C-alpha cells in the first residue's frame, strides 16, 4: 500500500526527503617564483599537495525497526485460530470502550508521508508510534437494573416482649352484657407516715445482737457502724472484734467468705465479711471487720463480666430480669410515690454492653431512667425507684415517708450548697430513640441544663422522667445532717433509708427533704445513734 498525499495545512509539519546539496571547496598550488636570498639560500620546489576537501551525504540517521510499529505494506502473517480465545466473564466489572486503532490528534498537528513509511528519528524529541494495541479484556454482562437481595431473617423472640410492663390479674366484678365486664386496676395510694409521739424525754432500751450464719453462732461486736448512700447498691459494715477465738468464726473458708446477721432494735442486716485488719498489742488483740450486704454478690469480684447485644426489641424491666436470672436476686419497682420507674422498649441493637457485671448493667438501666437502686438489708432484692419520688417544688404537698419531730433530734448541722436552677433540659437517644425537650411546668425554659445523650434513651416516657430528675437536682439547697435515735420497728420514725422523703417538724417551721445517706453507729455500752443526710430545697 502507498500513503495518499495529504494537503498540508498552513501550520502543518512535513516530513520528506531533504534536498541534496554539494559544497565543493578547491584549493590549488602552483609554482612559486624564484627569489634570491641575501644569505645565498635558494628556494626549492615544495612537494605538490592536494588541498581539495570534499563533503558528501551519508546516512547519519539510522533506521530503527520498531517492533510495535504496524507496517504499511504487507502485514505479518498470523494464525487466525489463535486470535480467538476463551475468557471468563467479569461479573462485577464495568464496561470500557476502547478504540481499535490510533486516533489522529486534532490540528495543527499533521503527518505527510509522501509515499514512504514513517521512520522516527533516533535523536528526536517526539516519537510517534502508529498502530493498534489490543488489550484482552473480559466480557462484562449488562445489568438490567432489577436487583434482588436475600439475607437471613432476624430472629425475634415475640412472646417475651412486654411493652406495657407487668400485668395484673383481671377482675370480673359484674356482668353487664353477654361479654361481661372488667374493673379498672386499683390504684395503690401511698400511705400516710406514722406521726411519732412527741415527748419531753424518751427512754430507749437498745437491743443489739450479731450471729454468724448459717449456724447462728453468737458473735461479740463491741462497736459497729452501718451505712448506705443513695448512689450505692449495697450496705457497708465496719465492726470491731476482740480475741483470736472470735476472728476464727468469721474467717473465710473453702466455701468462701462468711456471713453475719446484725439486729439492732428489730432492724436486721445480713453482711458478707469481705476482709479484716489486725491490731495486736501487749495484752490487747483487736480486729476490724469490713463487710457489704448481699447485693455485692452481683458485682465484682463475685459476679462474672459479660457482654451482650440484643437483636430483638427488649423492654427495660425485661432486661433487668434477664440480668438477675439464675442469681437468686429479684427487682421491685415501688409505685407508692408520685412517680415510679417507667418501663420502655429498646429497639434491636440498641441494648448492648461489653465486660459488665450484672449489677453494673442494672445500675445503668436505672440511672438511664433517673432512678436509683436501694438494696435490701437482709434478703436478695433490690428496689429500683426514682431518685426524686416527688419533685422538690411539690414537696410541700407530697406524701412523706417519715416524720421527725424536733424533740427527737439530738443534733442538727447544715451545709449550704446552691446549684443552678435549670428549668429545661434536652434528653435524647443516640443511635435510636427520640429527642425530648423537658421543661418545668410554669416556666419558659430559658435556663436549659446541659444536654443528655445516651444510647438507651429510646422513648418519650423514659426521656421525660430522666429530664424531671435532672431538673430536680438544681436550685438553692443545703445538706442538713441530723442525729436521732434508732427506734424499733413499731415506733416512729424508725429507720430512715436513702430515697425516702422526710419531714422535719423543726421549732422554726416544718420543712421537707430527701434522704441522701444513712449511718447507724452502735457502741458496746448500748448507745445507738442514727445520722441522716437530708437534701433540703428552698
C-alpha positions in Angstrom: 0.0 0.0 0.0 1.0 3.6 -0.5 0.1 6.5 1.6 -2.0 9.1 0.0 -0.6 12.6 -0.3 -2.3 14.9 2.2 -2.7 18.6 1.7 -0.7 20.3 4.4 -2.3 23.0 6.5 -0.6 26.3 7.0 0.7 25.2 10.3 1.5 21.7 9.2 4.7 19.9 9.7 6.1 17.9 6.7 8.5 15.1 6.5 10.1 14.0 3.3 13.4 13.8 1.5 15.8 16.6 2.1 17.2 18.3 -1.0 20.7 17.3 -1.6 23.3 20.0 -1.6 27.0 19.6 -2.5 29.6 22.1 -1.4 33.0 21.8 -3.0 35.9 23.8 -1.9 39.1 23.6 -4.0 42.5 24.8 -3.3 45.4 24.7 -5.9 49.0 25.4 -5.5 51.3 26.4 -8.3 55.0 27.0 -8.8 56.3 29.9 -6.7 58.6 32.5 -8.1 62.3 32.1 -7.5 63.7 34.6 -5.1 67.4 35.3 -4.4 68.0 35.3 -0.7 70.7 37.6 0.8 72.1 34.7 2.6 72.6 32.9 -0.5 69.9 30.4 0.2 67.8 29.3 -2.6 64.2 28.2 -2.9 63.4 24.7 -3.6 60.3 23.4 -5.1 57.9 22.0 -2.5 56.0 18.8 -3.0 52.6 19.4 -4.5 49.7 18.6 -2.2 46.1 18.1 -2.9 44.2 20.5 -0.6 40.8 19.7 -2.0 38.2 18.9 0.7 35.1 17.2 -0.5 31.9 16.7 1.7 29.3 14.2 0.8 25.9 12.9 2.2 25.8 9.9 4.4 23.1 8.2 6.4 23.6 9.8 9.8 20.1 8.8 10.8 20.0 5.1 11.2 16.7 3.3 10.5 15.3 1.6 13.5 13.0 -1.3 13.4 10.1 -0.6 15.9 8.6 -3.9 16.8 5.4 -2.3 17.8 5.0 -0.4 14.5 2.4 -1.5 12.1 4.0 -1.8 8.6 2.1 -0.2 5.8 2.9 -2.8 3.2 2.1 -6.4 3.7 1.0 -7.3 7.2 2.7 -10.2 9.1 1.0 -13.5 8.7 -0.9 -14.6 11.8 -2.6 -17.8 12.7 -6.3 -16.9 12.8 -7.0 -19.8 15.0 -5.1 -18.2 17.8 -6.8 -14.8 17.6 -9.9 -16.1 19.2 -9.6 -17.2 22.8 -11.9 -18.1 25.6 -12.1 -15.7 28.5 -14.1 -15.7 31.8 -16.9 -13.2 32.2 -16.2 -10.3 34.6 -19.4 -10.3 36.6 -18.7 -7.2 38.7 -16.6 -5.1 36.3 -17.5 -2.0 34.4 -17.8 -1.8 30.6 -14.8 0.0 29.0 -15.0 1.1 25.3 -11.5 1.3 23.6 -10.7 2.5 20.2 -9.3 -0.3 17.9 -6.7 1.9 16.4 -4.7 5.1 16.8 -6.8 8.2 17.0 -5.2 11.0 15.0 -4.9 14.2 17.1 -6.6 17.4 16.0 -5.0 20.2 14.1 -2.4 21.8 13.9 -0.5 18.5 14.1 -0.5 16.6 10.9 1.5 13.9 9.0 2.8 13.8 5.5 4.5 10.6 4.5 4.9 11.2 0.7 4.6 7.6 -0.3 7.1 6.5 2.3 7.0 4.7 5.6 7.3 6.8 8.6 10.7 6.4 10.3 11.2 8.1 13.7 14.4 10.0 14.3 16.9 8.4 16.5 17.6 11.6 18.4 14.3 13.3 18.0 12.3 14.8 20.9 8.9 13.5 19.7 8.2 9.9 18.7 5.0 8.6 17.2 4.0 5.0 17.2 1.1 4.2 14.9 -0.8 1.1 15.3 -3.5 -0.7 17.3 -2.9 -2.0 20.8 -5.3 -4.8 21.6 -5.9 -5.5 25.2 -7.7 -8.6 26.0 -10.5 -7.7 28.4 -13.2 -9.9 29.9 -16.7 -9.5 28.7 -19.0 -7.6 31.2 -22.7 -8.5 31.3 -25.2 -5.8 31.1 -27.2 -5.3 34.3 -30.9 -4.9 33.7 -31.2 -2.8 36.9 -33.5 -5.4 38.5 -31.8 -6.5 41.7 -33.0 -8.8 44.4 -31.1 -9.2 47.6 -31.5 -12.1 50.1 -30.4 -12.4 53.6 -31.2 -14.3 56.7 -34.2 -13.0 58.6 -33.7 -11.6 62.1 -34.9 -13.8 64.8 -37.2 -12.1 67.3 -38.5 -13.6 70.5 -42.0 -12.3 70.3 -43.5 -14.0 73.3 -41.1 -12.3 75.8 -41.7 -8.7 74.6 -43.9 -6.9 77.2 -44.1 -3.3 76.0 -46.9 -2.5 78.6 -45.0 -3.8 81.6 -46.1 -6.4 84.1 -49.8 -7.0 84.0 -52.2 -7.5 86.9 -54.9 -10.2 87.3 -58.1 -9.0 85.7 -61.2 -9.0 87.9 -64.7 -9.7 86.5 -66.8 -7.8 89.0 -70.2 -7.7 87.3 -71.9 -8.9 84.2 -73.5 -6.1 82.2 -73.8 -7.9 78.9 -73.1 -11.1 77.1 -69.3 -10.5 77.3 -69.1 -9.5 81.0 -67.2 -6.5 82.3 -63.9 -5.7 84.0 -62.9 -3.3 86.7 -60.0 -0.9 86.3 -56.9 -1.9 88.3 -56.8 -0.5 91.8 -54.5 2.5 92.2 -52.3 1.9 95.3 -52.3 5.0 97.4 -49.2 5.9 99.2 -49.9 5.5 102.9 -49.5 8.5 105.2 -46.5 8.3 107.5 -47.0 7.4 111.2 -46.9 10.5 113.4 -44.3 10.0 116.1 -45.2 10.6 119.7 -43.9 13.9 120.9 -42.5 13.7 124.5 -40.3 15.8 126.6 -38.0 12.8 127.2 -37.6 9.4 125.6 -36.5 6.2 127.4 -35.0 3.7 124.9 -33.5 0.3 125.6 -31.4 -0.7 122.6 -31.1 -4.4 121.8 -28.1 -5.4 119.6 -27.3 -8.9 118.5 -24.9 -10.4 116.0 -24.7 -14.0 114.8 -22.6 -15.9 112.3 -24.7 -17.7 109.6 -25.9 -20.3 108.9 -25.2 -21.8 112.4 -26.3 -18.6 114.1 -23.3 -18.7 116.3 -23.3 -15.6 118.6 -20.6 -13.0 117.8 -19.5 -10.3 120.2 -19.0 -6.9 118.5 -18.1 -4.1 120.9 -18.8 -1.4 118.3 -20.1 -1.2 114.7 -21.2 1.2 112.0 -23.7 0.5 109.2 -24.1 3.0 106.3 -25.7 3.5 102.9 -25.9 6.4 100.5 -28.3 6.9 97.7 -25.7 6.2 94.9 -24.5 2.9 96.4 -26.1 -0.5 95.7 -25.0 -2.3 98.9 -25.0 -1.5 102.6 -21.5 -1.3 104.2 -20.4 -2.6 107.6 -17.5 -1.9 109.8 -17.2 -3.6 113.2 -14.7 -4.1 116.0 -13.9 -7.6 117.2 -11.8 -8.8 120.2 -9.9 -12.0 120.5 -8.4 -14.6 118.2 -11.2 -17.0 119.0 -13.8 -14.6 117.7 -12.0 -13.9 114.4 -11.8 -17.6 113.7 -15.6 -17.5 113.5 -15.7 -15.1 110.5 -12.5 -16.0 108.6 -13.3 -17.3 105.1 -13.0 -21.0 104.4 -13.3 -23.3 101.4 -16.9 -22.2 100.9 -16.0 -18.6 100.6 -16.5 -15.6 102.9 -18.6 -15.9 106.0 -21.9 -14.1 106.6 -23.2 -12.5 109.7 -26.6 -11.2 110.7 -26.9 -7.9 112.7 -30.0 -7.0 114.6 -30.5 -3.5 116.1 -33.8 -2.8 117.7 -35.5 -5.2 115.3 -33.9 -3.8 112.2 -31.9 -6.7 110.5 -29.0 -6.7 108.1 -27.0 -9.6 106.6 -23.4 -8.8 105.6 -20.7 -10.7 103.8 -17.4 -10.3 105.7 -15.0 -9.4 102.8 -11.8 -8.6 104.7 -10.4 -7.7 108.1 -7.4 -5.9 109.6 -5.4 -6.8 112.8 -4.1 -4.6 115.6 -2.2 -6.6 118.1 -0.6 -5.0 121.2 0.6 -6.3 124.5 -2.5 -7.7 126.3 -4.8 -6.4 123.6 -5.8 -8.1 120.3 -8.3 -6.3 118.1 -9.7 -6.9 114.7 -11.6 -4.6 112.4 -14.2 -6.3 110.1 -15.3 -4.9 106.8 -18.4 -6.2 105.0 -21.2 -5.5 102.5 -24.8 -6.6 102.1 -25.6 -9.5 99.8 -26.2 -7.3 96.8 -22.4 -7.1 96.5 -22.6 -10.6 95.1 -23.9 -9.1 91.8 -20.8 -7.0 91.4 -17.0 -7.6 91.2 -15.2 -9.7 92.3 -18.0 -12.2 92.8 -20.0 -11.7 89.6 -18.6 -12.5 86.2 -18.3 -9.9 83.5 -20.4 -10.4 80.4 -21.1 -8.9 77.0 -24.4 -8.7 75.3 -26.2 -7.1 72.4 -30.0 -7.6 71.7 -31.1 -8.4 68.2 -34.8 -8.1 69.0 -36.8 -5.4 70.8 -36.3 -5.5 74.6 -38.0 -3.6 77.3 -36.0 -2.3 80.3 -37.6 -4.3 83.1 -37.2 -7.5 81.0 -33.5 -6.6 80.6 -33.1 -6.3 84.3 -34.9 -9.6 84.8 -32.6 -11.3 82.4 -29.5 -9.9 84.2 -30.8 -11.2 87.5 -31.7 -14.6 86.1 -30.1 -17.6 87.9 -28.7 -15.3 90.6 -31.4 -15.7 93.2 -32.0 -11.9 93.2 -35.1 -10.0 92.1 -36.0 -6.4 91.4 -39.1 -4.5 92.6 -40.5 -1.2 91.4 -42.4 0.6 94.1 -45.3 2.8 92.9 -46.2 4.3 96.2 -45.0 7.8 95.2 -46.0 10.5 92.8 -43.6 8.9 90.2 -42.2 5.4 89.6 -39.6 4.0 87.3 -41.0 3.7 83.8 -40.7 0.7 81.5 -39.8 1.3 77.9 -38.7 -0.6 74.8 -35.2 -0.6 73.5 -35.1 -1.5 69.8 -32.9 -4.3 68.5 -29.3 -3.5 68.5 -29.6 -0.5 70.9 -29.2 -2.5 74.2 -25.5 -3.6 74.2 -22.6 -3.6 76.6 -19.2 -5.2 77.0 -17.4 -6.6 80.0 -20.0 -5.6 82.6 -21.3 -7.4 85.7 -25.0 -7.9 86.4 -25.1 -5.0 88.9 -23.3 -2.6 86.5 -26.0 -3.3 83.8 -28.9 -3.0 86.3 -27.4 0.3 87.6 -27.1 1.7 84.2 -30.7 0.9 83.3 -31.8 2.5 86.5 -29.7 5.7 86.0 -30.9 5.9 82.4 -34.4 6.4 83.8 -33.3 8.8 86.5 -33.7 6.1 89.2 -31.5 4.7 92.0 -31.0 1.3 93.4 -32.0 0.8 97.1 -30.6 -2.6 98.3 -32.5 -4.8 100.7 -31.0 -5.1 104.2 -31.3 -8.8 104.6 -32.7 -10.6 101.5 -31.9 -10.9 97.8 -33.9 -8.0 96.5 -33.2 -4.6 95.0 -35.7 -1.7 94.8 -35.5 0.5 91.7 -37.2 3.8 92.3 -36.9 7.4 91.1 -34.2 9.4 92.7 -36.8 12.1 93.5 -40.1 10.3 94.3 -41.7 13.8 94.0 -40.3 17.0 92.5 -38.8 19.4 95.1 -41.2 22.1 94.1 -44.1 19.8 95.1 -42.7 18.6 98.4 -44.9 20.8 100.5 -48.0 18.8 99.2 -46.4 15.4 98.6 -46.9 12.4 100.9 -43.8 11.9 103.1 -42.3 8.6 104.1 -41.1 9.6 107.6 -41.8 12.4 110.0 -39.1 13.5 112.5 -40.2 15.8 115.4 -37.8 18.4 116.8 -38.0 16.7 120.2 -36.2 13.6 118.8 -33.4 15.5 117.1 -30.1 15.1 119.0 -28.1 17.4 116.8 -28.5 19.4 113.5 -25.9 20.8 111.2 -26.3 22.3 107.7 -24.0 22.9 104.7 -25.3 25.4 102.2 -24.9 24.1 98.6 -26.6 26.2 95.9 -27.0 24.7 92.4 -28.0 26.1 89.0 -31.8 26.4 88.9 -32.3 24.9 85.4 -35.8 24.8 84.1 -35.3 22.8 80.8 -33.1 20.0 79.5 -32.8 18.3 76.2 -32.9 14.5 76.5 -32.2 12.3 73.5 -31.0 8.9 72.4 -28.0 8.5 70.1 -28.4 5.7 67.5 -32.1 5.1 68.1 -34.9 6.6 70.0 -36.5 10.0 70.4 -35.5 13.5 71.5 -37.5 15.3 74.2 -37.1 18.8 75.4 -38.2 18.5 79.1 -39.4 21.9 80.5 -40.5 22.6 84.1 -44.2 23.5 84.2 -44.9 27.2 84.6 -41.5 28.3 83.2 -40.4 29.5 79.8 -37.4 27.1 79.7 -35.0 29.9 79.3 -32.2 28.4 81.5 -31.5 25.0 79.9 -29.3 22.4 81.5 -26.5 20.6 79.5 -27.9 18.1 77.0 -28.3 14.4 78.0 -27.4 12.0 75.2 -27.4 8.2 75.9 -27.9 5.1 73.9 -30.8 3.6 76.0 -33.0 6.8 76.0 -35.4 5.5 73.3 -38.9 6.5 74.3 -40.7 9.7 75.3 -41.8 8.4 78.7 -38.3 7.5 80.0 -36.7 10.6 78.5 -39.3 12.8 80.3 -38.7 11.0 83.6 -34.9 11.3 83.2 -35.3 15.0 82.5 -37.5 15.6 85.5 -35.0 14.0 87.9 -32.2 16.1 86.3 -34.1 19.4 86.8 -35.0 18.4 90.4 -31.3 18.5 91.3 -30.9 22.2 90.9 -31.9 25.3 92.9 -30.9 26.7 96.3 -30.4 23.9 98.7 -28.4 22.7 101.7 -27.3 19.3 103.0 -28.6 19.1 106.5 -27.4 16.4 108.8 -29.5 15.4 111.8 -28.8 12.8 114.5 -31.7 11.0 116.2 -32.2 7.7 118.0 -33.0 4.5 116.1 -36.4 3.4 117.4 -37.7 -0.1 117.0 -39.8 -1.3 114.1 -43.0 -0.5 115.9 -42.1 3.1 116.9 -41.9 6.0 114.6 -39.9 7.2 112.9 -37.7 4.1 112.9 -35.0 3.6 110.3 -34.7 6.3 107.6 -33.3 4.9 104.4 -31.9 6.8 101.4 -34.5 7.7 98.8 -37.2 8.5 101.4 -38.9 11.8 101.7 -38.6 13.1 105.3 -40.5 15.9 107.0 -38.7 17.6 109.9 -41.0 19.4 112.3 -38.5 22.0 113.4 -39.0 24.6 116.0 -38.7 27.3 113.3 -41.2 25.6 111.0 -41.7 22.3 109.2 -39.6 21.5 106.1 -39.3 18.6 103.7 -36.2 16.9 102.4 -34.8 13.9 100.5 -32.7 11.4 102.5 -29.3 11.0 100.7 -27.4 8.9 103.2 -27.9 7.0 106.5 -25.4 5.9 109.1 -26.1 3.9 112.3 -23.4 3.8 115.0 -23.7 1.3 117.9 -21.3 1.1 120.8 -20.7 -1.5 123.4 -22.5 0.4 126.1 -25.7 0.1 124.2 -25.8 3.5 122.6 -27.3 3.6 119.1 -27.3 6.9 117.0 -28.8 7.3 113.6 -27.2 10.0 111.4 -29.2 11.1 108.3 -28.1 13.4 105.5 -31.0 15.4 104.0 -31.2 17.4 100.8 -33.3 20.4 101.6 -34.5 22.8 98.9 -35.5 26.4 99.5 
